[in-house]
């Protein structure tokens, strides 16, 4: 009498491994400086003649955590954050506002602010708790590693 148990166990193991998400890249692979310069268009004056306005977003990820700085037109914000790797992504989460920086919206500790995802040579940004300056939360190629 032959047993069908080895086949059943093998089939179960194969199904389980297919359902398991891809292993996350080590956090150290995300260490570095990422930047995005957001154009707000021209402001004031006649159309096309006003000064161009920008907000620079800089994300620094390192061994001791991360910092998200947003500076530019009517903006000065510095957020201390944490990073959780997940598959090909890094989820940037709120920790606290840096002392002396403008506060801005209310966040809960651990709330996702944005997610960076490696997609071939591109780095996709999914805006979550923080938004672009126009208030939108698109998924786009925004941050670039410096």
Order of alpha helices (4+ residues) and beta strands (2+ residues): alpha-beta-beta-beta-beta-beta-beta-beta-beta-beta
